[in-house]
Amino acid sequence: MIAESIPHIVWTASPDGATTYFNRQGTDYTGLPRETNYEWNWLTLVHAEDAERAAHAWLHATMTGTDFLLEYRIRRFDGVFRWHAFRATPVRDAAGEIALWIGTATDIEDQKQLELALRRAEREATEAVNLLQSIEAATPIGFKLVDRDLRIVRINQTLAVIEGRSVGECIGLAVSELVPDLWPQLESVYRRVLAGDTVSNIDVSKPSAADPHRSRHWLASYYPVRIDGEIVGVGNVVVDITERKEAEEFRAVVMDNMAEGLYTLDSDGLVTYMNPAAASMLGWTEDELRGKPMHASVHFQRADGYRIPTEECSLLQVRTQGRTIRILDEAYTRKDGSIFPVSYSSAPLRSGPALQGVVVVFRDITQEKTEQATAQRELDALTWLGRIRDAIDENRLVLYSQPIVPLAGGRPGEELLLRMIGRDNEVILPGSFLPVAEKYGLIREIDRWVITQATQRAASGRRVIEANLSAASISTSDLLPFIERQIHEAHADPANLVFELTETALMHDITTGEAFAHGLAALGCGLAIDDFGTGFGSFTYLKKLPITHLKIDIEFVRDLVTNPDNLHVVKAIVSLARAFGLKTIAEGVEEEQTLTLLRAEGVDFVQGFHLGRPTPIRRTASQP
């Protein structure tokens, strides 16, 4: 039978499509007896991915009587599937009815693989073209060809522009004429390529033709150009990497000095990247800020605390003017509203002459600011220390007197208030210099001078004299003997002396405070607690200590007319003082209405500008 000698699989089928014959080529291919492939069993040989398609196509052909044409894979005896082109034609009888089907299957595996290879190559070529086009759009690529004499025979517009020339001006030029500054570096490269080497990724830098003050960077590759195997010239591909280089250099310089927060902005001022350190410091995540203007979420502050208007923002200046700036006196506002000082550096990112965005590196300088502030305070303190020492030595400490007026009987008094006179005759209030005197040990000397002045003034007997003492002084064991000696030498009545301590100073060391209070009472002197109600808030010492006066703090007196809460506080202090047998003194009386209210509440003594301003008194003795 002729079908047995045909080098293709030949088969026949009944009118309903069941296989009735397989030639030897078919049985050899499948490795199965012919009977195994009869009926519809041939579908077991078809690749699983093709079986449904093949069955539907064959069923359609038998039902319509049309030719069967299909390509699909069938399994070979060794288990390998190969592509075959199947074709079957119906044979009809005299009545026009299908008598049988005759079909062939031709192995097209090699052809199929070739087609796939061609399609893959076509796809890869398309992808390569698209990639090159994308690269060209994002990062311009320069290209040129030079002959064996190293003269330019072809150059594209991009590279010509890089060199600051037109294409026509470049053709025919020797490379040494096109890039004279770079030629000493590149000549050996061109010679190597003409000898057959390929040289890739040479970093080339030189001043920009458009901006001589700015360096530009390129990544250049060189390869031999051959015709029929003979090298006829050098091809050169150049990629502008200035933007990347500037960003790398900028980040490297900054990061060498600080492990800081970093973020980038695009040409529209929107956040494109933020590192974890930046997100942590700002209290935002990168996702929360990406694609948004930084100033919409993180505000800039001047060192003085005032918010910087957006149009004045330094980053906008960088973006619009292409400048690199470094700022040390601004601050950011965190997500939670807290403000922290920053030192930041900003630099533009470019692509060619176009400005693409800004990279910002910043660091939290809270610690530095704190250290600077501490150092400045120390410096200021040392300056004040020198001024205080000079004032003591030059007798420029003075006392002012402010009257203390009785409201419900009793002797009038006066409070002695310390002042320092500057060399320019400026009157300096104690808040400016006493903290420094306390810190550096001059307060004890000053307190003893005040005690001397107070005891001598008390000797006149005209008024009760009230003088302030510091916590540092009462902690010394010789203070009470000193007070006793001054009273004795001045022939003063100790009942005319009231020494004033703040509630905080008294409670700082309760043991020392208690000992001093009892010692003072033993001498016959009074003890007033200043700023009562603003300190530790403990009333236990009122019962334990021989206190004679409570001074109602000025903060409760100043707004007495307009603030009902303050009136309640004053009432409470007066009631408490009466319960312990103490006298009350209200400070800061500046108007008649306040005086009326205090009198109505039973306050014993008052002082303030409404009753008399502090006036300087003549010194009665030199300082010790």
Buried (B, 14 or more C-beta within 10 A) or exposed (E): EEBEEEEBBBBBBBBEBBBEBBBBBBBEBBEBEBEBBBBBEBBEBBBEEBBEBBBEBBBEBBEEEEEBEBBBBBBBEEEEBBBBBBBBEBEEEEEEEBEBBBBBBBBBBEEBEEEEEEEEEEEEEEEEEEEEEEEEEEBBBBBBBBEEEBBBBBBBEBBBBBBEBEBEBBBEBBBBEBBEEBBEEBEEBBEBBBEEEEBEEBEBEBEBEEEEEEBBBBBBBBBBBEEEEEBBBBBBBBBBBBBBBBBEEBBEEBEEEBEBBBBBBBBEBBBBBBBEBBBEBBBBEBEBBBEBBBBEBBBBBEEEEEEBEBEEBBBBBBBEEBEEEEBEEBBBBBBEEEBBBBBBBBBBBBBBEEBBBBBBBBBBBEEEBEEEEEEEEEEEBEEBBEBBBEBBEEEBBBBBBBBBBBBEEEEEBBBBBBBBBEEEEEEBEBEEBBEBBBEBEBBBBBBBBBBBBBBBBBBEEEBBBBBBBBBBBBBBEEBBEBBBBBBEEBEBBBBBBBBBBBBEBBBBBBEBBBBBBBBBBEBEBBBBBBBBBBBEEEEEBBEEBBBBBBBBBBBBBBBBBEEEEBBEBBEEBBEBBEEEEBBBBBBBBBEEEBBEBBEEBBBBBBBBEBBBEBEEBEBBBEBE
